[in-house]
Amino acid sequence: MAQIAREKGLRFRIIDAVLEANEATKARMLDKIRNAVGELEGKSVAVLGLSFKPDTDDIRESPALPVVEGLLADGAVVRAYDPEAMPACREILPDVTYCDNAYDAADGAVALVILTEWNLFRALELDRLKQLLEQPLVIDLRNIYQPSQMAAAGFRYISVGRPEGRPDGRPEGLPSDDTNP
């Protein structure tokens, strides 16, 4: 709709505002990953979900794609899995390593990033996942897990709009070795 309006020389301020907010949200999600992982150059990052929504191969306007593009631009090695959307992504994201399943994507990665809320991703074997990741870090941009559940499973868990889950149970921002009596 916004594109049609522009072609006709019209502006819909509300649509423009929504589009700007969406772009800002995508940038914040990438910053969330950068802040959790640190320097991305040369690091392997597992990505689960590429489609616009679960149960489809539709990647049009998928918020996952700019996140993956940002990771690649920062020099990350992206290992991705999506049950349906990988064939559609291969041409537009040729530098991604496409994996056979979520565990293959996680193998050796410094972090696992959840970008689409497939039911399959809600049922991951957390012990297996923890063994495969280089460090137990999950950045869940779809909030499919509970921070306390992930912390109890031994993960540092970062989601959207909720406190961070940490395996040591310490609130975010406190040092890990409390020497105060």
N, C-alpha and C positions, 0 to 999 in steps of 0.2 A: 504494500500500500504506500509506504514511504517513497519507494522508487517511482511509482506511478505519479505521485504528487510532484516529485522533483522534475520528472519529465514534462509535466504540464506547467512548470514554473510556480507551483504552489508549495507552501510549507505548512505542515501540521505540527505545531510545537509539541503537542503531547506525544506524538509518535517519535519525533526527534529526541525528546527527553527520555523516552523508554529505551530507544536504541542506544543512547549515550550511557544510560544506567547499565544496560546489558554489557556493553564493552568494558565499563569500569569493573563490573563484577568478574568478568573473565580475567582481567589483569590482576585483580585481588587474589583469585584462585592460584594463578601462577606465582604470585608473590608468596603465598602461603607455602607452596612447595619449596621455593627458593629459601625461605626463612628456616624451614625444617631441615633441609638437606645441606644447605650451604652452597659452596661452589659446585656447580653441576658439570663442568667440563670433564669429559671422560668417564663420568659415573653412569652406571646402569640404573635406569628407573623403570619399574614395571607399571604398566597402565592397563587397567581393566575397564573396558567399555569405550567404544568409539561412536556408537550410534546416538541419534538425537534423543531416543528414549528406549527403554527395554522392549524386547520382543519385536524388533524391526531391524532391517538393514539400512534404514533411512538415515543418511548423514547430513542432509540439508540442514543448515543452521545448527548443527550439533555444537554445543559449547565445548565438547571434548577436543575438537580439532584445533582451535587456537591454543589450547593448553599444550597439546602435543607439539604443535609448531613452535611454541615458545621454549619448550624443553629442548627441542632439537637446535634452535637458534642459540641456546645457552651452552651447547656442546654435549648435552646428555646423550647417552645411548638408550634409546627408547625401545623397550620390549613390550609389545601390546598383545592383548587378547580381547576379542569380542565374538560372541557366538554367531553373529550374523553379518556384521558390517565390515569385516576385514577385506573381502573382495572389492568393495566399493572404495576402500581407503588406499589400496595398494598403489594406484596411479597417482593420487594426489599427495600421498605421504610415502614416497619410495624409500626414504632413509630409515624407516621404522623396521624393526625386526618383528615379524608377525609370528606368534607362538600358537601351539596346538591347544593350550589350555592355560588356566590362571597360574598353575604351579610352574609350568615351563616359563611363563613370563616373569615370575617372581625369583626364579633361580639365580642367585648371585646379585640381585638388585639391592641398592642401598635403601630403597623405599618402594612401597606399593601404593599407587594412587588409584582410587576408585572414582571413575568419571561418569558411569552410567549405572543405574540401580537395577541391574539384572537380578532376578531371584537366585540364579546360580551363584552370584557373588555373595549373597546373604548366607549361604550354606558352606562357606569355605572351611576346610579342616585347618583350624588355627594352629595346632601343634605342627602340622606339616609345613604350613606357610612360614612359621617362625624359623624352622630349620633351614628353609631354602633361602630366606632373605639374608643379606650380608649383615644387616642390623634389623631388629624388630621395630620397624617404623611403617605405620599405615597412615596415609593421608586420605581421608574419606570425604570427598567433596559432595557426596550425596547423602551423608548421614544415615547409612544403612545399619551401622552397629552402634552400640551404646559405649560411651567412654569407659565406664566402670567394667564392662564385660571384656573389653580389649585390654585394659590395664591388668585385670585379673589373669588374662591369658599371657601376660608378659610383654605386651606391645606398648610402645609409645604411640598414642593414637591422637591424631589431629583431625578435627571435623570442622563444620561450619557453624558458628554462632553458639558453640558449647565449650565448656572447659576442656582442656587437654587431658587425656587419660595417660597416666604414667605407671609403669610397673611397680615403682617404689611407693606409689600412693601419695607422693608429695605434691602439693599444689604447684601449679606452673610458676616458675620464676625463683623458687627456692633452690639453693645449692643441694647437690645430691649427697654430700657428706656433712651432716649437721654435727658439729663438734661442740655445740652448746649443751651443757648438762641439763 
